[in-house]
């Protein structure tokens, strides 16, 4: 087993672990309940961690994790004239769906 990363919170750690599990990389979440210890313990020692079970999958896990952290952001102009940025597929102004 090896530690892939430390997450800022349990929700993000769970999302990352689930995404890796869907790709066939078995993960384990560690330090999931230590956030209550912040103050008595150093904060950086209380953050949740994503661990990879099979160390032979390290290279693939790191590549997939890099892709998770660097999702390309889209930018498109809606028919109503608004510029929609980020991962949104619907215009915030008029509700129109992103053209395909």
C-alpha positions as CSV (number, residue, x, y, z in Angstrom):
1,X,0.0,0.0,0.0
2,X,1.1,3.6,-0.6
3,X,-0.3,7.0,0.1
4,X,-1.4,8.7,-3.1
5,X,-2.5,12.0,-1.6
6,X,-3.9,14.0,1.3
7,X,-7.3,15.6,0.7
8,X,-8.5,18.9,2.1
9,X,-11.7,17.3,3.4
10,X,-13.5,13.9,3.6
11,X,-15.9,14.8,0.8
12,X,-13.1,15.4,-1.7
13,X,-11.2,12.3,-0.5
14,X,-14.3,10.2,-1.1
15,X,-14.8,11.6,-4.6
16,X,-11.2,10.9,-5.5
17,X,-11.2,7.4,-4.1
18,X,-14.5,6.6,-5.9
19,X,-13.2,7.8,-9.2
20,X,-10.1,5.7,-8.8
21,X,-12.2,2.6,-7.8
22,X,-14.3,3.0,-10.9
23,X,-11.1,2.7,-13.0
24,X,-10.2,-0.5,-11.2
25,X,-7.7,0.9,-8.7
26,X,-8.6,-0.3,-5.2
27,X,-8.2,2.4,-2.6
28,X,-8.5,2.9,1.1
29,X,-9.4,6.1,2.9
30,X,-7.3,6.7,6.0
31,X,-7.6,9.4,8.8
32,X,-11.3,9.8,7.9
33,X,-12.4,10.8,11.5
34,X,-9.4,12.8,12.7
35,X,-10.7,16.2,11.8
36,X,-12.3,16.3,15.3
37,X,-8.7,16.3,16.7
38,X,-7.7,19.5,15.0
39,X,-6.5,21.8,17.8
40,X,-5.1,19.0,19.9
41,X,-3.2,17.5,16.9
42,X,-1.5,19.4,14.1
43,X,-4.1,20.1,11.4
44,X,-1.9,18.7,8.6
45,X,-1.9,15.3,10.5
46,X,-5.7,15.2,10.6
47,X,-6.6,15.5,6.9
48,X,-8.0,12.4,5.2
49,X,-5.7,10.4,2.9
50,X,-6.2,8.3,-0.2
51,X,-4.1,5.1,-0.2
52,X,-3.7,2.7,-3.1
53,X,-3.9,-0.9,-2.1
54,X,-1.8,-2.5,-4.9
55,X,1.5,-0.7,-5.2
56,X,2.0,-2.1,-8.7
57,X,-0.8,0.3,-9.8
58,X,1.1,3.4,-8.6
59,X,2.0,4.8,-12.0
60,X,-1.5,4.4,-13.3
61,X,-3.1,5.8,-10.1
62,X,-0.9,8.9,-10.3
63,X,-1.8,9.5,-13.9
64,X,-5.5,9.1,-13.2
65,X,-5.2,11.4,-10.2
66,X,-3.4,14.0,-12.2
67,X,-6.3,13.9,-14.8
68,X,-8.8,14.3,-11.9
69,X,-7.0,17.4,-10.7
70,X,-6.6,18.9,-14.2
71,X,-10.0,18.6,-15.8
72,X,-10.1,20.9,-18.8
73,X,-12.5,23.8,-18.3
74,X,-14.8,24.8,-21.2
75,X,-15.8,28.2,-22.3
76,X,-18.8,28.8,-24.6
77,X,-21.1,31.6,-25.7
78,X,-24.8,31.0,-25.2
79,X,-27.3,32.2,-27.8
80,X,-28.5,34.8,-25.3
81,X,-25.0,36.4,-25.4
82,X,-23.7,35.2,-22.0
83,X,-20.2,33.7,-21.7
84,X,-20.4,30.5,-19.7
85,X,-17.1,29.3,-18.2
86,X,-16.1,26.2,-16.2
87,X,-17.7,22.8,-16.3
88,X,-21.2,24.2,-16.7
89,X,-23.4,22.7,-19.5
90,X,-26.3,25.1,-19.0
91,X,-26.4,28.8,-19.2
92,X,-26.9,30.5,-15.9
93,X,-28.8,33.4,-17.4
94,X,-31.4,31.7,-19.7
95,X,-31.1,28.0,-18.9
96,X,-30.2,26.9,-22.4
97,X,-28.1,23.8,-22.7
98,X,-24.5,23.9,-24.1
99,X,-24.5,23.3,-27.9
100,X,-22.9,19.9,-28.8
